[in-house]
């Protein structure tokens, strides 16, 4: 409600500003541009004061730009492989050509992203765009390219920031200076990605504390499919969410098996193939969910504390466990549901004297760049712990999610802007690279055009795969 109110007020303020400045506006397509001299002195000052440092960093600027270009092409390949699978498309939901706009998670009813308010959008875009465009200006000034103006672009209530340089002067420069000017924006975004990531880490460690023991699966084992010929199905079926589990007895032990087993073509599967069986423990029978916060009225905050409390009892003892269930890790804890379970502790299948409830934490390790990014973004969190704000949950969550979006948009802009296409800095960067290698303008121009065409076809393919996954599967 507050955010929508801010959107209305902001839109009215922009409309009033545009009306008053209508004679100073220039039109560029659908956007109106307002040119100013704001920031020119800062750009000029930094370009002069840190000349040696900026020249030294020029090599890092160009190298990082090439790395980002290669990464983005690899990500496109990864996206194609992901979007080939309709189940992944239905999980992601967002189309591959969707810009980052306010209320994006709401538009597609997804919970794996934090809320994206208009307030977040305007603050994040301001930081990201000013850093990006300012870096272009600083390196243009460093290399003797005149800055004509700075300013704002308006498309309704949405803003863009720009630094207008003298393109004719720039094109007369040697290739390397041009590359540094083109790559300066994404390099600055990379630097600020790291800066805001460190701020986010520090804020999280100060503002959040462990508040519950997480689990994301039930205890399970694996047996060869050949043993299933000896299985005795009891007829008992339980439902966990939208998954049905059938109870089965194998060698005097009771398990639960998913419906997917019955869909297998057993005649074409080697008997040694291992299949997953859930152990017949209390948690799965009760359909436990959420983060464990109490064991017999004793507060627990981590899995170690939960385990220590359970170990005070023995198999067959009855205890009460409370969990806190949240629809999203980004929601206000005050909206969470507190669930109570009366549990009779079971004996561990492998150690009959050890009491268990049957919950586990599975940490999935993804390889490659996606895995690296996932591990980096959660490096300051223990995946087995549920964290809650120490005070003022609404403000704490607001600040943390804002920092999260600033990091995401910084790295997203850095990557996407180095695509070797005409509308991005990466397009001109690619052209100059080919020109520097071949010394032939015709080859460079042809390479640039073909790179743009190929990438356009890739985006068309991604959209077709998205439509197929969402609506035709």
N, C-alpha and C positions, 0 to 999 in steps of 0.2 A: 504493500500500500504506500509506504514512504517512497519507495523507488519509483513507482508509477507517478506519484505526485511530483517527484523531482524531474522525471522525464517531461511532464507537461510544462512545468515552470521553465525548464531549460529550453524546450522547444519554443515557447513564447519569447524568451529572451533572445534566442537566435533570430526569430522572425523580426523582432523589433530592431535588432542590430542590423540585419540585412536591409530593412526598410530605410533606416537612417543613413546607411552607407551605400545605398543603391547606386549612386553616381560614381562610386569608387570601385565597383565590382566589375570583373571581366568574366565572360562565360567561356567555359571549356567543356564542351559536351553537355552532360547533365549537371555538371557542377558549376558553382559560382566561386570565383577566386577573389580573395581580398589580400592585396599585396601591401606589405609594410616594410619597415626597416628594423623591426624589432629583432634583436639577437645578432645583428650584423657586427656590432662592436664586440660582443662576446666571442663570436666566431673568429674575428680578426685578432683579438687579444690572445686566444688560445693558440691560433696558428703561428703567431710570432713568438710567444713566450716559451712554448714547448717544441720549438722547431726540431731540435736534435732528437728528442724522444719520439716525435711523430715520424721523422724520417727513418729512425731505427725500427719502429713498429710497422713501417710500410711493407716489409717482407712478411711479417706475420699476417698483415691484412690480406695480402695476395694469396698466401698459402692457405689461410683459413677459408678464403672464398672458394678456392679449388676443392678443398675438402667438403665444404657445404654443398657444392654442386654435385660432387660424386655421391654424397650421402642422400641428397634429394632424389637422384636418379635411382639409387638403390631402394629408397623408400617406395618409389612408384612401382618398382618391380615387386616389392613385398606386398603393396596394396593390391596389385593384380592377383597375386597368389591367395590373398585373404578373401577378396571379393569373389573369387571363383567358387567359394563355399557359401551357399545360401544361409546356413546356420550362423555364420559369422556376420553376414550382412544384417540379418535380423537382430543380432545382438548389438552391433554398432549403431544401426539405424540411420546415422547421419550420412547424407550423400557426399561423395568425394569432392565435389566442387562447391560445397557449402561454405560461404564466408563465416567468420566468427562474428556473430551478431548478438545483441542482447537477448536474453531468454532462450538461447539455443537449446539447453537441456529440456526446457518446458515444451518447446515446439515439437520435439521428437520423443517426449515422455521417457527420458533416460535418466537413470540414477547413478551411473558410473562417472558422471561429471558433477562438480559442485554447482550450485546455482550461479547464473551469470546475469547479474542485474545490470541495468543501464548505468548505474553508478560505477560498477566495476569496469564496464566497457569504456566509459569516457575517461576515467583515470588511467586505465591500462594503456589505451590508445594514445593518450597524451604523452605518457612517459616513453612508450616504445617509439612513437613517430618522431618526437622531438629529438630523442637520442639518435635515431637513424638518420634523419635529415640533417641534424646538426653536424654529425660526423662527416657526411658528404661535403657540407660547407667548409668544415675545418680543413679537410684534405684538398679541397679545391683551392682554398686560399693559400695553403702551404705550397701548392704547385703553380701558383701564379695565375689561377683562373678567377676572373672577376665574379663576385656574387651580386646579382642584380637586385634581388629582394628575398625576403622571407614572407610567409603568410599562411592563411588558412583557406582550405577548400570546404565548401558547404554542400551537402546533399541531404536536404531536409534537416533533421536534428543531428545528423551524423557529421563529424568533423574529420578533416584531413589536414596535415601540416606539410609544408613544402619549403625547400630552399631552392630558389631559381638561380642557376649559374649560367654563365655565358657559354653556350654549347659550341659556338664557333671557335672560341679560344681553346676550349677543352680538346676539340678534335684536331687542333694543330699541335697538341702536345705529343711527346713520344708515347709509346704503348704502355710502358710500365707506370708512369704517372697517371694515365687514364685508368689503369687497372686499380691503382690504389684509391682513386676517387670513387670509382664504382663499388669497390669492396669495402670501403670505410663504413658504410651504413650497417651492413650485416656483421662486420667485426665488432662494432659498438654494441649491437644487439646481443652478440655472444658474451661480451664482457658484462653487460648488465644482466644477462641471464644468470651468470655466476654470482654476481653481487646480490641480486634479489633472492637467489636460491639460498645463499648463506644467511641472508636476513630472515628468510622463512624458517630455516633450521633453528636459528637462534630464538626466534619468536616462539616456535613450537616448544623448545626445551624450557622456556621460561613460563609459558602460558598454559601448557597442558601437563597432565599427570596421569599415570596409569590408574585405571578405574575398573578393570574387569579382565577376566581370562577368556580370550577368544577361542573359538573352535570353528572350523569350516567343513568338517566331515565327521563321520562316525567311524569307529574302529572297524577295521576290515582285515581280511587275509586273502590269500590267493591259493587256488588248488588247480591241478591239471583238469582239463575238461573231461578227460577220460574217466575220472572218479565220479562224475555226475551220473554215470550209469548205475551207481550204487546208492544214489540219493533217494531219500523218501520225502516227498512233498506232503506237508501236513495239511495243506488247504488253507492255512492262515495267510491272510494278505493284509499288509498295512500300507498306508499312504503317507508319504513325506512330500508335502507340497503337491506337485502334479506327477510324482513318481510312485508307481506301485511296486511293492516289494513282496515276494513270496517266501514263506518260511520253508526251510528244508533241513532235514537231518542227515548228516554224513558222519559215519564212524562215531556215533554217540555224542556228536556235537551239533548244536543248532545254529543255523545261519539264516541270513536273508539274501535273496538274489534278485537282481533287477529284471524288468521285463525284457531287456535287450537280449538276455540269454535265450529266451524262447524264440527270438527272431533269427538266431544263428542257424546256418546250414551246417549241422554237426558232421555230416558225412564228408565235408570238404575241409574240415579243421583237424589238424594233427591232435592226437590225444594228449600230447605234452603241452599244448597251448594253455597258458594260465588264465584263469578267469577270476574276477573280483567277487568275493563273498563278504557281506557285512556280518560281523559277529553279533550274536543275539544278546546284546547288553541293554541296560535300562534306557540309555539316551535315545537309541533309535526306536525303541518301542513307544516311548513317550513323545517322539518327534521334537526333542529339545532344540531350541534355537536361541540365538542371542549370545551375549557375553556373560559368563558366570560372575556374579557380584557377591553372593553370599553362600556359605556352606554351614547349615545349622546355625544361622544368625551371626556367623563370624564373617566379617567383610574380607573379601579376597580381591586382589588387584592384578595378580599375574598368575600364570599357569603353575609356577613354582609354589605360590601360596595356596592355590586350590589343591594341588597334589599333597601338600603338607597337611592340610585339614582333612582330606579324605583318608590319608594314611593313619589317622587317629582312630579309625573304625576298622571293622572286619567285614568280610563278605556276609551278607544276610542282614546286616544292620540297616535300619531305616533312617534316612536323613532328609532334610528339606534343602533344596537348592533353588536359589533365585537367580534369574537372568534378566539382563536389560536388552530388549530387542529394538533395533532401530531399522527403519526402511532404508536409510542411507547413512554412510559415515560422515556426510557433510551436514546432517540435520541437527537442529537444536536438541541437546540431551533431555531438556524438559518435556519434549514431545515423545520420548521413548516409552515403550510399554514394558512394565515390570511383570515377569511371568514367574509363577511358583510351581515347583515340581516336587512331589513326594516320591522319593526314590529308595528302592531296596537295592543296596549295593551288591553287585555280582562279583564272582571270583574270576580273576584273570585266567584265560584259557591256558596260558603258559606258566602260571604261578598261582595255584589255588589259594594261597594265603594272602594274596594281594587284592584289595578291594578296588573295583573300577566302576565308572559310570558309562564309559564307552565313547568318549569324544576325543578327537585328534585334531591337530593343526597340520595341514598339508601345505608346504611351501613349494609352489611350482617355479621351476627354474627355466626361464626362456632364454634360448641362445641368441647370439647375434646382437645387432645394435638395439633392437627392441628390448631384449633382455637387459642390456646394459643400462638403457634409459629407465626401465622400470625399477631396477635395483638402485640406481642413483636417486630417483625421485622418492624412494622410501627408505633410504639409507639411514635416516635418523629415527625410524620407527621400528619397534619389535613387532613382527607380524602376528605374534601370539597374544598381543596385549591390546585392549581397547582403551583409547585415551579420551579424556574429557577435559574441557576447560577448567582451570582452577577457580576462576571468578568471572562474573559477567559473561555468560555463555554467548549471548547474541553479538556483543561487540568483539569478543575473541574470535568467534567463527567468521564474522564479517572480515576482520583484518587478515586472518589466515587465508581465507578463500581469495581475497583480493591479491595477496602476495602470490598465491598459486597461479592465478590467471595472468599476472604480470610476467611470471616466469614462462608460462606456456606460450603466451602471445609473442614474447621476445624471441624464443627459439623457433616458433612457427614462422615468424616473419623472416628470420635469418635464413631458414631453410628454403622457404617458398620463393624468396626474392632472388635466389641464385639458380633458379630454373633457367636453362638456356633457351628462353623464349623471348619474343620481341617486346612484350609488355613489362618484363622484369629487368633489373640490373644485370642479371645473369645472361640475358640475351646479348647485350653489348659486350659483356665480359667474354663470352664465348667467341663472338665475332673477332674481337681484338686478339684473342689467343690464337685462333686459326690464322689470322693475318700475320701475327708475329712469327708463326712457324713456317708458313708457306710464302710469305712476302707477296702474296697475290690477292688483290681485292676481289676478283671474280670468284675465286675459290672460297674466300672467307664469306662473301655474301651468299653464295650457293649453300655453303655448310650451315650458315645461320638460318636460311629459309627452310632447309630440310629438317633441321633440328626442331624448329617451331612446328612444322607440319606433323612430324612424328609424335611430338608431345601432345599436340591437339588430338591426334588419333588415339593416343593412350588415354586421355581424359574422356573421350567419347566412349572408349571401351569400358572404362571404369563406371561411367554412368549407366551404360547398358547392363553391366553386371550387377550394379546396385538395384536397378529396376527389376531385373530378373529375380534377384534375391529377396526383395521386399514384396513384390506383388505377383510374380509368376511361378514361384516355387511351390 
